[in-house]
Amino acid sequence: MADFNGDGKEDIAAIFPGYTFVFVYYGNGDGTFNLAIELDAGQYIGSLAVGDFNSDGKPDLVAGLEMSHQACIFFNLGQKQFAASYFASGADTDTLIATDLNRDGKPDVAVTNFIYSYEPANADVIFHK
């Protein structure tokens, strides 16, 4: 949850198993939400986190892509518009979180990865600069 459109009301970003979309539901401030806009990552999404990854004051989304070695950041451009940018995340992205790991005031992304040959999972950290 975050205020993605800057209207002071909480909005919801959600993923659903078997979909390639992030669904963003904009809140009305009374416990109801508008129909979702869909952000297409182009691949199945296994995890989702929120953070301001370009330091513009607007919450962005990062989606871990299940069947690739990538994650996708949806940069919040305002006006319900997002721009997708992909980055390498190691092996198949399983789970990710956005948090300030190095205490510089900027969200970093921690990613856990796995591969289907049952190798041990690993973790990667992407530091925000």
The first five atom37 places (N, CA, C, CB, O) and aatype in JSON, in Angstrom:
{
  "aatype": [12, 0, 3, 13, 2, 7, 3, 7, 11, 6, 3, 9, 0, 0, 9, 13, 14, 7, 18, 16, 13, 19, 13, 19, 18, 18, 7, 2, 7, 3, 7, 16, 13, 2, 10, 0, 9, 6, 10, 3, 0, 7, 5, 18, 9, 7, 15, 10, 0, 19, 7, 3, 13, 2, 15, 3, 7, 11, 14, 3, 10, 19, 0, 7, 10, 6, 12, 15, 8, 5, 0, 4, 9, 13, 13, 2, 10, 7, 5, 11, 5, 13, 0, 0, 15, 18, 13, 0, 15, 7, 0, 3, 16, 3, 16, 10, 9, 0, 16, 3, 10, 2, 1, 3, 7, 11, 14, 3, 19, 0, 19, 16, 2, 13, 9, 18, 15, 18, 6, 14, 0, 2, 0, 3, 19, 9, 13, 8, 11],
  "atom_mask": [
    [1, 1, 1, 1, 1],
    [1, 1, 1, 1, 1],
    [1, 1, 1, 1, 1],
    [1, 1, 1, 1, 1],
    [1, 1, 1, 1, 1],
    [1, 1, 1, 0, 1],
    [1, 1, 1, 1, 1],
    [1, 1, 1, 0, 1],
    [1, 1, 1, 1, 1],
    [1, 1, 1, 1, 1],
    [1, 1, 1, 1, 1],
    [1, 1, 1, 1, 1],
    [1, 1, 1, 1, 1],
    [1, 1, 1, 1, 1],
    [1, 1, 1, 1, 1],
    [1, 1, 1, 1, 1],
    [1, 1, 1, 1, 1],
    [1, 1, 1, 0, 1],
    [1, 1, 1, 1, 1],
    [1, 1, 1, 1, 1],
    [1, 1, 1, 1, 1],
    [1, 1, 1, 1, 1],
    [1, 1, 1, 1, 1],
    [1, 1, 1, 1, 1],
    [1, 1, 1, 1, 1],
    [1, 1, 1, 1, 1],
    [1, 1, 1, 0, 1],
    [1, 1, 1, 1, 1],
    [1, 1, 1, 0, 1],
    [1, 1, 1, 1, 1],
    [1, 1, 1, 0, 1],
    [1, 1, 1, 1, 1],
    [1, 1, 1, 1, 1],
    [1, 1, 1, 1, 1],
    [1, 1, 1, 1, 1],
    [1, 1, 1, 1, 1],
    [1, 1, 1, 1, 1],
    [1, 1, 1, 1, 1],
    [1, 1, 1, 1, 1],
    [1, 1, 1, 1, 1],
    [1, 1, 1, 1, 1],
    [1, 1, 1, 0, 1],
    [1, 1, 1, 1, 1],
    [1, 1, 1, 1, 1],
    [1, 1, 1, 1, 1],
    [1, 1, 1, 0, 1],
    [1, 1, 1, 1, 1],
    [1, 1, 1, 1, 1],
    [1, 1, 1, 1, 1],
    [1, 1, 1, 1, 1],
    [1, 1, 1, 0, 1],
    [1, 1, 1, 1, 1],
    [1, 1, 1, 1, 1],
    [1, 1, 1, 1, 1],
    [1, 1, 1, 1, 1],
    [1, 1, 1, 1, 1],
    [1, 1, 1, 0, 1],
    [1, 1, 1, 1, 1],
    [1, 1, 1, 1, 1],
    [1, 1, 1, 1, 1],
    [1, 1, 1, 1, 1],
    [1, 1, 1, 1, 1],
    [1, 1, 1, 1, 1],
    [1, 1, 1, 0, 1],
    [1, 1, 1, 1, 1],
    [1, 1, 1, 1, 1],
    [1, 1, 1, 1, 1],
    [1, 1, 1, 1, 1],
    [1, 1, 1, 1, 1],
    [1, 1, 1, 1, 1],
    [1, 1, 1, 1, 1],
    [1, 1, 1, 1, 1],
    [1, 1, 1, 1, 1],
    [1, 1, 1, 1, 1],
    [1, 1, 1, 1, 1],
    [1, 1, 1, 1, 1],
    [1, 1, 1, 1, 1],
    [1, 1, 1, 0, 1],
    [1, 1, 1, 1, 1],
    [1, 1, 1, 1, 1],
    [1, 1, 1, 1, 1],
    [1, 1, 1, 1, 1],
    [1, 1, 1, 1, 1],
    [1, 1, 1, 1, 1],
    [1, 1, 1, 1, 1],
    [1, 1, 1, 1, 1],
    [1, 1, 1, 1, 1],
    [1, 1, 1, 1, 1],
    [1, 1, 1, 1, 1],
    [1, 1, 1, 0, 1],
    [1, 1, 1, 1, 1],
    [1, 1, 1, 1, 1],
    [1, 1, 1, 1, 1],
    [1, 1, 1, 1, 1],
    [1, 1, 1, 1, 1],
    [1, 1, 1, 1, 1],
    [1, 1, 1, 1, 1],
    [1, 1, 1, 1, 1],
    [1, 1, 1, 1, 1],
    [1, 1, 1, 1, 1],
    [1, 1, 1, 1, 1],
    [1, 1, 1, 1, 1],
    [1, 1, 1, 1, 1],
    [1, 1, 1, 1, 1],
    [1, 1, 1, 0, 1],
    [1, 1, 1, 1, 1],
    [1, 1, 1, 1, 1],
    [1, 1, 1, 1, 1],
    [1, 1, 1, 1, 1],
    [1, 1, 1, 1, 1],
    [1, 1, 1, 1, 1],
    [1, 1, 1, 1, 1],
    [1, 1, 1, 1, 1],
    [1, 1, 1, 1, 1],
    [1, 1, 1, 1, 1],
    [1, 1, 1, 1, 1],
    [1, 1, 1, 1, 1],
    [1, 1, 1, 1, 1],
    [1, 1, 1, 1, 1],
    [1, 1, 1, 1, 1],
    [1, 1, 1, 1, 1],
    [1, 1, 1, 1, 1],
    [1, 1, 1, 1, 1],
    [1, 1, 1, 1, 1],
    [1, 1, 1, 1, 1],
    [1, 1, 1, 1, 1],
    [1, 1, 1, 1, 1],
    [1, 1, 1, 1, 1],
    [1, 1, 1, 1, 1]
  ],
  "atom_positions": [
    [[0.84, -1.17, 0.0], [0.0, 0.0, 0.0], [0.89, 1.23, 0.0], [-0.95, 0.0, 1.21], [1.92, 1.28, 0.66]],
    [[0.45, 2.23, -0.75], [1.12, 3.52, -0.82], [0.17, 4.49, -1.51], [2.51, 3.42, -1.57], [-0.83, 4.08, -2.08]],
    [[0.49, 5.75, -1.44], [-0.29, 6.76, -2.15], [0.36, 6.98, -3.51], [-0.38, 8.1, -1.32], [1.19, 7.88, -3.67]],
    [[-0.01, 6.18, -4.49], [0.64, 6.21, -5.79], [0.29, 7.43, -6.63], [0.28, 4.98, -6.55], [1.07, 7.83, -7.49]],
    [[-0.88, 8.05, -6.39], [-1.27, 9.2, -7.2], [-1.19, 10.53, -6.45], [-2.67, 9.01, -7.72], [-1.6, 11.56, -6.98]],
    [[-0.68, 10.52, -5.23], [-0.44, 11.75, -4.5], [-1.67, 12.49, -4.03], [0.0, 0.0, 0.0], [-1.61, 13.7, -3.81]],
    [[-2.8, 11.79, -3.88], [-4.04, 12.46, -3.46], [-4.29, 12.36, -1.96], [-5.22, 11.88, -4.21], [-5.34, 12.78, -1.48]],
    [[-3.33, 11.8, -1.21], [-3.48, 11.66, 0.23], [-4.28, 10.44, 0.66], [0.0, 0.0, 0.0], [-4.53, 10.27, 1.85]],
    [[-4.68, 9.6, -0.29], [-5.47, 8.39, 0.01], [-4.63, 7.16, -0.32], [-6.81, 8.38, -0.78], [-3.93, 7.13, -1.33]],
    [[-4.73, 6.15, 0.54], [-3.96, 4.92, 0.32], [-4.48, 4.16, -0.89], [-4.02, 4.02, 1.58], [-5.69, 4.04, -1.1]],
    [[-3.55, 3.66, -1.68], [-3.84, 2.83, -2.86], [-3.24, 1.46, -2.62], [-3.28, 3.49, -4.18], [-2.41, 1.28, -1.72]],
    [[-3.64, 0.5, -3.42], [-3.16, -0.87, -3.27], [-2.53, -1.33, -4.58], [-4.31, -1.83, -2.86], [-3.1, -1.13, -5.66]],
    [[-1.35, -1.93, -4.49], [-0.73, -2.63, -5.62], [-0.74, -4.11, -5.27], [0.73, -2.1, -5.91], [-0.36, -4.49, -4.17]],
    [[-1.16, -4.94, -6.21], [-1.29, -6.37, -5.94], [-0.85, -7.19, -7.14], [-2.73, -6.72, -5.55], [-0.91, -6.74, -8.29]],
    [[-0.4, -8.4, -6.85], [-0.11, -9.38, -7.89], [-0.94, -10.61, -7.59], [1.42, -9.73, -7.96], [-1.36, -10.84, -6.46]],
    [[-1.18, -11.4, -8.63], [-1.95, -12.63, -8.49], [-1.2, -13.75, -9.2], [-3.39, -12.46, -9.07], [-0.61, -13.52, -10.25]],
    [[-1.21, -14.97, -8.65], [-0.5, -16.09, -9.26], [-0.92, -16.31, -10.71], [-0.73, -17.36, -8.45], [-2.1, -16.27, -11.05]],
    [[0.08, -16.53, -11.56], [-0.2, -16.83, -12.96], [-0.44, -15.6, -13.83], [0.0, 0.0, 0.0], [-0.81, -15.75, -14.99]],
    [[-0.23, -14.42, -13.31], [-0.4, -13.19, -14.08], [0.94, -12.51, -14.3], [-1.38, -12.24, -13.38], [1.87, -12.67, -13.52]],
    [[1.02, -11.74, -15.38], [2.2, -10.95, -15.69], [2.0, -9.48, -15.32], [2.56, -11.07, -17.17], [2.85, -8.64, -15.62]],
    [[0.9, -9.18, -14.67], [0.54, -7.79, -14.37], [0.67, -7.47, -12.88], [-0.87, -7.51, -14.84], [0.47, -8.32, -12.02]],
    [[1.0, -6.21, -12.61], [0.78, -5.6, -11.3], [-0.52, -4.83, -11.44], [2.01, -4.67, -10.84], [-0.69, -4.06, -12.39]],
    [[-1.42, -5.02, -10.5], [-2.7, -4.31, -10.52], [-2.64, -3.21, -9.47], [-3.9, -5.29, -10.25], [-2.37, -3.49, -8.3]],
    [[-2.89, -1.97, -9.86], [-2.89, -0.84, -8.94], [-4.32, -0.35, -8.8], [-1.94, 0.3, -9.44], [-4.94, 0.08, -9.77]],
    [[-4.84, -0.43, -7.58], [-6.2, 0.02, -7.25], [-6.09, 1.34, -6.5], [-6.97, -1.06, -6.4], [-5.48, 1.4, -5.44]],
    [[-6.69, 2.4, -7.05], [-6.62, 3.72, -6.43], [-7.76, 3.89, -5.44], [-6.67, 4.83, -7.51], [-8.92, 3.65, -5.76]],
    [[-7.4, 4.3, -4.22], [-8.36, 4.42, -3.13], [-9.21, 5.68, -3.24], [0.0, 0.0, 0.0], [-8.76, 6.72, -3.72]],
    [[-10.45, 5.55, -2.77], [-11.38, 6.68, -2.73], [-11.4, 7.35, -1.36], [-12.79, 6.21, -3.09], [-12.06, 8.37, -1.19]],
    [[-10.68, 6.8, -0.39], [-10.62, 7.37, 0.93], [-11.76, 6.96, 1.84], [0.0, 0.0, 0.0], [-11.83, 7.4, 2.99]],
    [[-12.66, 6.11, 1.35], [-13.8, 5.66, 2.16], [-13.83, 4.14, 2.29], [-15.11, 6.15, 1.55], [-14.86, 3.56, 2.63]],
    [[-12.7, 3.5, 2.01], [-12.63, 2.04, 2.08], [-12.94, 1.35, 0.76], [0.0, 0.0, 0.0], [-12.91, 0.13, 0.68]],
    [[-13.26, 2.13, -0.28], [-13.51, 1.55, -1.6], [-12.38, 1.96, -2.55], [-14.9, 2.01, -2.17], [-11.64, 2.9, -2.29]],
    [[-12.28, 1.21, -3.64], [-11.2, 1.43, -4.59], [-11.75, 1.43, -6.01], [-10.11, 0.36, -4.44], [-12.75, 0.77, -6.3]],
    [[-11.08, 2.17, -6.9], [-11.43, 2.18, -8.31], [-10.91, 0.93, -8.99], [-10.87, 3.44, -9.01], [-10.05, 0.23, -8.45]],
    [[-11.44, 0.63, -10.17], [-10.92, -0.49, -10.95], [-9.43, -0.3, -11.17], [-11.65, -0.61, -12.3], [-8.94, 0.83, -11.27]],
    [[-8.72, -1.38, -11.25], [-7.26, -1.35, -11.32], [-6.76, -0.9, -12.68], [-6.69, -2.71, -10.99], [-7.39, -1.12, -13.71]],
    [[-5.59, -0.26, -12.64], [-4.82, -0.13, -13.86], [-3.85, -1.32, -13.85], [-4.06, 1.27, -13.95], [-3.49, -1.82, -12.78]],
    [[-3.45, -1.76, -15.01], [-2.58, -2.93, -15.12], [-1.22, -2.51, -15.65], [-3.22, -3.99, -16.04], [-1.12, -1.83, -16.67]],
    [[-0.18, -2.94, -14.96], [1.19, -2.71, -15.38], [1.76, -4.05, -15.81], [2.04, -2.05, -14.24], [1.92, -4.94, -14.98]],
    [[2.08, -4.2, -17.08], [2.51, -5.49, -17.61], [4.03, -5.63, -17.52], [2.05, -5.65, -19.07], [4.77, -4.87, -18.14]],
    [[4.47, -6.61, -16.75], [5.9, -6.9, -16.64], [6.38, -7.81, -17.76], [6.2, -7.54, -15.29], [7.59, -7.96, -17.96]],
    [[5.45, -8.41, -18.49], [5.82, -9.27, -19.6], [6.19, -10.69, -19.21], [0.0, 0.0, 0.0], [6.38, -11.55, -20.07]],
    [[6.28, -10.96, -17.91], [6.61, -12.28, -17.4], [5.87, -12.48, -16.08], [8.15, -12.45, -17.21], [5.41, -11.52, -15.47]],
    [[5.75, -13.73, -15.66], [5.07, -14.01, -14.4], [5.76, -13.33, -13.24], [5.0, -15.52, -14.16], [6.99, -13.3, -13.16]],
    [[4.96, -12.76, -12.34], [5.48, -12.02, -11.21], [5.29, -12.85, -9.94], [4.78, -10.63, -11.08], [4.2, -13.36, -9.68]],
    [[6.37, -12.98, -9.16], [6.3, -13.77, -7.94], [6.33, -12.95, -6.67], [0.0, 0.0, 0.0], [5.97, -13.45, -5.6]],
    [[6.76, -11.7, -6.76], [6.84, -10.86, -5.56], [6.79, -9.4, -5.96], [8.13, -11.17, -4.75], [7.06, -9.03, -7.1]],
    [[6.44, -8.57, -4.98], [6.24, -7.15, -5.25], [6.63, -6.35, -4.02], [4.76, -6.85, -5.65], [6.36, -6.76, -2.89]],
    [[7.28, -5.2, -4.24], [7.64, -4.31, -3.14], [7.52, -2.86, -3.61], [9.08, -4.6, -2.62], [7.52, -2.58, -4.8]],
    [[7.42, -1.96, -2.64], [7.26, -0.53, -2.91], [8.45, 0.23, -2.35], [5.94, 0.0, -2.3], [8.93, -0.08, -1.26]],
    [[8.91, 1.23, -3.08], [9.97, 2.13, -2.6], [10.14, 3.26, -3.59], [0.0, 0.0, 0.0], [9.73, 3.14, -4.75]],
    [[10.73, 4.34, -3.17], [11.01, 5.46, -4.07], [12.42, 5.25, -4.63], [10.88, 6.86, -3.34], [13.4, 5.71, -4.04]],
    [[12.51, 4.56, -5.75], [13.8, 4.12, -6.27], [14.54, 5.16, -7.1], [13.61, 2.9, -7.09], [15.71, 4.97, -7.41]],
    [[13.87, 6.26, -7.46], [14.55, 7.32, -8.2], [14.54, 8.65, -7.44], [13.9, 7.5, -9.57], [14.86, 9.69, -8.01]],
    [[14.18, 8.61, -6.17], [14.24, 9.76, -5.27], [13.46, 10.97, -5.77], [15.68, 10.16, -5.04], [13.89, 12.11, -5.6]],
    [[12.31, 10.72, -6.39], [11.48, 11.84, -6.88], [10.29, 12.12, -5.97], [10.98, 11.55, -8.28], [9.46, 12.98, -6.28]],
    [[10.2, 11.4, -4.83], [9.11, 11.62, -3.9], [7.85, 10.83, -4.2], [0.0, 0.0, 0.0], [6.87, 10.94, -3.46]],
    [[7.85, 10.05, -5.27], [6.68, 9.22, -5.63], [7.03, 7.75, -5.43], [6.24, 9.48, -7.1], [8.12, 7.32, -5.81]],
    [[6.12, 6.97, -4.83], [6.41, 5.55, -4.63], [6.43, 4.79, -5.95], [5.37, 4.92, -3.69], [5.53, 4.92, -6.78]],
    [[7.47, 4.0, -6.13], [7.63, 3.14, -7.31], [7.36, 1.7, -6.87], [9.07, 3.29, -7.94], [7.2, 1.43, -5.68]],
    [[7.32, 0.8, -7.84], [7.1, -0.62, -7.57], [8.24, -1.43, -8.15], [5.75, -1.09, -8.15], [8.76, -1.1, -9.22]],
    [[8.63, -2.49, -7.47], [9.59, -3.43, -8.02], [8.95, -4.81, -7.97], [10.96, -3.4, -7.22], [8.42, -5.24, -6.94]],
    [[8.99, -5.5, -9.11], [8.37, -6.82, -9.25], [9.44, -7.85, -9.55], [7.3, -6.8, -10.36], [10.24, -7.68, -10.47]],
    [[9.46, -8.93, -8.78], [10.37, -10.05, -9.03], [9.75, -10.97, -10.06], [0.0, 0.0, 0.0], [8.62, -11.43, -9.88]],
    [[10.48, -11.25, -11.12], [9.96, -12.07, -12.2], [10.35, -13.52, -11.98], [10.49, -11.58, -13.56], [11.53, -13.85, -11.83]],
    [[9.34, -14.4, -11.95], [9.53, -15.79, -11.53], [10.4, -16.62, -12.46], [8.22, -16.46, -11.41], [11.24, -17.39, -11.99]],
    [[10.24, -16.48, -13.74], [10.87, -17.42, -14.68], [12.04, -16.8, -15.45], [9.84, -17.92, -15.67], [12.37, -17.25, -16.54]],
    [[12.64, -15.8, -14.88], [13.79, -15.19, -15.55], [14.81, -14.78, -14.49], [13.35, -13.95, -16.4], [14.63, -15.02, -13.3]],
    [[15.85, -14.19, -14.95], [16.89, -13.72, -14.05], [16.77, -12.21, -13.91], [18.31, -14.13, -14.56], [17.77, -11.49, -13.93]],
    [[15.53, -11.73, -13.77], [15.29, -10.3, -13.78], [14.27, -9.87, -12.74], [14.84, -9.87, -15.13], [13.51, -10.67, -12.21]],
    [[14.29, -8.59, -12.48], [13.22, -7.91, -11.76], [12.87, -6.68, -12.59], [13.64, -7.53, -10.28], [13.65, -6.25, -13.44]],
    [[11.72, -6.12, -12.33], [11.25, -4.97, -13.09], [10.86, -3.87, -12.11], [10.05, -5.34, -14.0], [10.06, -4.09, -11.2]],
    [[11.43, -2.69, -12.31], [10.99, -1.52, -11.55], [10.01, -0.75, -12.4], [12.2, -0.63, -11.11], [10.3, -0.42, -13.55]],
    [[8.85, -0.46, -11.83], [7.88, 0.42, -12.46], [8.04, 1.79, -11.81], [6.4, -0.12, -12.31], [7.59, 2.01, -10.69]],
    [[8.69, 2.72, -12.52], [8.89, 4.07, -12.01], [7.59, 4.85, -12.14], [10.05, 4.78, -12.76], [6.99, 4.9, -13.21]],
    [[7.17, 5.46, -11.04], [5.93, 6.22, -10.98], [6.17, 7.59, -11.6], [5.42, 6.35, -9.51], [6.91, 8.41, -11.05]],
    [[5.54, 7.84, -12.76], [5.69, 9.11, -13.46], [4.63, 10.13, -13.06], [5.64, 8.88, -14.96], [4.68, 11.28, -13.49]],
    [[3.67, 9.71, -12.23], [2.54, 10.56, -11.88], [1.42, 10.39, -12.89], [0.0, 0.0, 0.0], [1.61, 9.75, -13.93]],
    [[0.25, 10.96, -12.6], [-0.89, 10.88, -13.51], [-1.25, 9.44, -13.87], [-0.59, 11.66, -14.79], [-1.72, 9.16, -14.98]],
    [[-1.04, 8.51, -12.92], [-1.33, 7.08, -13.11], [-0.51, 6.45, -14.24], [-2.81, 6.89, -13.4], [-0.95, 5.5, -14.88]],
    [[0.67, 6.99, -14.48], [1.58, 6.48, -15.51], [2.83, 5.91, -14.85], [1.95, 7.6, -16.52], [3.35, 6.49, -13.89]],
    [[3.31, 4.78, -15.37], [4.52, 4.13, -14.86], [5.39, 3.75, -16.05], [4.16, 2.87, -14.0], [4.88, 3.44, -17.12]],
    [[6.7, 3.77, -15.87], [7.65, 3.35, -16.89], [8.42, 2.14, -16.36], [8.63, 4.5, -17.28], [8.94, 2.18, -15.25]],
    [[8.49, 1.09, -17.15], [9.15, -0.15, -16.74], [10.64, -0.11, -17.07], [8.5, -1.36, -17.42], [11.04, 0.37, -18.13]],
    [[11.45, -0.63, -16.14], [12.88, -0.77, -16.34], [13.29, -2.1, -15.72], [13.67, 0.43, -15.71], [12.92, -2.4, -14.59]],
    [[14.05, -2.91, -16.46], [14.41, -4.25, -16.0], [15.87, -4.27, -15.54], [14.19, -5.28, -17.12], [16.7, -3.53, -16.06]],
    [[16.15, -5.12, -14.57], [17.54, -5.31, -14.15], [17.76, -6.77, -13.8], [17.89, -4.39, -12.95], [16.82, -7.48, -13.43]],
    [[19.01, -7.21, -13.92], [19.37, -8.6, -13.61], [19.27, -8.82, -12.11], [20.81, -8.93, -14.12], [19.65, -7.96, -11.31]],
    [[18.75, -9.98, -11.73], [18.54, -10.26, -10.31], [19.18, -11.57, -9.87], [17.07, -10.3, -10.0], [18.88, -12.06, -8.78]],
    [[20.04, -12.14, -10.66], [20.67, -13.41, -10.29], [19.96, -14.55, -10.98], [0.0, 0.0, 0.0], [19.81, -14.54, -12.21]],
    [[19.52, -15.54, -10.24], [18.76, -16.66, -10.8], [17.28, -16.28, -10.79], [19.0, -17.98, -9.98], [16.95, -15.1, -10.66]],
    [[16.4, -17.24, -10.93], [14.97, -16.94, -10.96], [14.57, -16.25, -9.66], [14.14, -18.23, -11.17], [14.8, -16.77, -8.57]],
    [[13.97, -15.08, -9.79], [13.63, -14.29, -8.61], [12.48, -14.92, -7.86], [13.27, -12.85, -9.02], [11.42, -15.18, -8.42]],
    [[12.71, -15.17, -6.59], [11.7, -15.8, -5.75], [10.98, -14.76, -4.91], [12.34, -16.87, -4.85], [9.76, -14.61, -5.0]],
    [[11.72, -14.04, -4.09], [11.15, -13.05, -3.2], [12.04, -11.82, -3.2], [10.98, -13.62, -1.76], [13.26, -11.93, -3.35]],
    [[11.44, -10.66, -3.02], [12.24, -9.45, -2.87], [11.58, -8.52, -1.86], [12.42, -8.75, -4.23], [10.38, -8.56, -1.63]],
    [[12.41, -7.68, -1.28], [11.93, -6.65, -0.36], [12.66, -5.35, -0.68], [12.14, -7.07, 1.14], [13.77, -5.36, -1.22]],
    [[12.04, -4.25, -0.35], [12.67, -2.94, -0.46], [12.82, -2.38, 0.94], [11.84, -1.97, -1.38], [11.84, -2.22, 1.66]],
    [[14.06, -2.09, 1.32], [14.33, -1.53, 2.63], [15.68, -0.81, 2.57], [14.34, -2.64, 3.74], [16.47, -1.05, 1.66]],
    [[15.94, 0.06, 3.5], [17.19, 0.81, 3.54], [18.24, 0.0, 4.29], [16.97, 2.21, 4.2], [18.39, 0.15, 5.5]],
    [[18.96, -0.83, 3.59], [19.94, -1.73, 4.22], [21.2, -1.02, 4.69], [20.32, -2.82, 3.26], [21.79, -1.42, 5.7]],
    [[21.63, 0.01, 3.99], [22.88, 0.67, 4.35], [22.67, 2.02, 5.04], [23.73, 0.87, 3.12], [23.61, 2.79, 5.21]],
    [[21.43, 2.29, 5.44], [21.08, 3.46, 6.24], [21.48, 4.79, 5.6], [21.71, 3.36, 7.6], [21.96, 5.7, 6.28]],
    [[21.28, 4.88, 4.28], [21.57, 6.14, 3.6], [20.3, 6.92, 3.25], [22.37, 5.87, 2.33], [20.35, 7.94, 2.57]],
    [[19.15, 6.43, 3.74], [17.88, 7.11, 3.48], [17.23, 6.75, 2.16], [0.0, 0.0, 0.0], [16.21, 7.33, 1.79]],
    [[17.81, 5.79, 1.42], [17.28, 5.38, 0.12], [16.96, 3.89, 0.16], [18.29, 5.71, -1.02], [17.71, 3.11, 0.74]],
    [[15.84, 3.47, -0.46], [15.49, 2.05, -0.42], [16.41, 1.21, -1.31], [14.04, 1.86, -0.86], [16.68, 1.56, -2.46]],
    [[16.87, 0.12, -0.76], [17.65, -0.88, -1.51], [16.73, -2.07, -1.76], [18.95, -1.31, -0.72], [15.66, -2.18, -1.15]],
    [[17.14, -2.95, -2.65], [16.33, -4.14, -2.95], [17.14, -5.38, -2.61], [15.89, -4.15, -4.44], [18.26, -5.56, -3.11]],
    [[16.58, -6.23, -1.78], [17.18, -7.53, -1.47], [16.36, -8.59, -2.18], [17.24, -7.78, 0.09], [15.13, -8.62, -2.06]],
    [[17.04, -9.46, -2.91], [16.38, -10.47, -3.75], [16.86, -11.85, -3.34], [16.66, -10.21, -5.25], [18.06, -12.07, -3.21]],
    [[15.93, -12.79, -3.14], [16.32, -14.19, -3.0], [16.02, -14.87, -4.32], [15.58, -14.88, -1.81], [15.0, -14.61, -4.96]],
    [[16.92, -15.75, -4.71], [16.83, -16.42, -6.0], [16.88, -17.93, -5.82], [17.97, -15.96, -6.93], [17.35, -18.44, -4.81]],
    [[16.4, -18.62, -6.83], [16.49, -20.07, -6.84], [16.59, -20.52, -8.29], [15.25, -20.73, -6.13], [16.31, -19.76, -9.21]],
    [[17.01, -21.76, -8.48], [16.97, -22.36, -9.81], [16.32, -23.72, -9.7], [18.4, -22.46, -10.43], [16.32, -24.33, -8.63]],
    [[15.77, -24.19, -10.79], [14.97, -25.4, -10.74], [15.76, -26.69, -10.56], [14.19, -25.51, -11.97], [15.16, -27.73, -10.34]],
    [[17.07, -26.65, -10.65], [17.85, -27.87, -10.45], [18.1, -28.12, -8.96], [19.17, -27.77, -11.2], [18.97, -28.92, -8.6]],
    [[17.34, -27.43, -8.1], [17.39, -27.61, -6.66], [18.73, -27.24, -6.05], [17.07, -29.03, -6.32], [19.13, -27.77, -5.01]],
    [[19.41, -26.31, -6.69], [20.62, -25.75, -6.11], [20.21, -24.9, -4.92], [21.42, -24.91, -7.17], [19.06, -24.46, -4.84]],
    [[21.11, -24.65, -4.01], [20.74, -23.78, -2.88], [20.35, -22.39, -3.36], [21.9, -23.69, -1.86], [20.93, -21.86, -4.32]],
    [[19.39, -21.81, -2.69], [18.98, -20.44, -3.01], [20.11, -19.48, -2.64], [17.67, -20.07, -2.28], [20.94, -19.79, -1.79]],
    [[20.12, -18.32, -3.27], [21.08, -17.3, -2.91], [20.36, -15.97, -2.79], [22.22, -17.21, -3.95], [19.18, -15.86, -3.12]],
    [[21.07, -14.98, -2.31], [20.48, -13.66, -2.15], [21.39, -12.64, -2.81], [20.27, -13.32, -0.65], [22.61, -12.75, -2.76]],
    [[20.79, -11.64, -3.43], [21.5, -10.53, -4.03], [20.93, -9.24, -3.43], [21.37, -10.55, -5.59], [19.76, -9.17, -3.07]],
    [[21.78, -8.25, -3.34], [21.34, -6.93, -2.86], [21.7, -5.9, -3.91], [22.0, -6.58, -1.49], [22.82, -5.87, -4.41]],
    [[20.75, -5.06, -4.23], [20.95, -3.97, -5.17], [20.84, -2.68, -4.38], [19.92, -4.02, -6.37], [19.76, -2.36, -3.87]],
    [[21.93, -1.94, -4.26], [21.94, -0.72, -3.48], [21.51, 0.47, -4.33], [23.32, -0.49, -2.88], [21.97, 0.63, -5.46]],
    [[20.65, 1.28, -3.8], [20.18, 2.5, -4.45], [21.27, 3.54, -4.35], [18.84, 3.02, -3.81], [21.83, 3.75, -3.27]],
    [[21.58, 4.19, -5.45], [22.63, 5.24, -5.43], [22.03, 6.6, -5.64], [23.7, 4.99, -6.51], [22.74, 7.6, -5.65]]
  ]
}
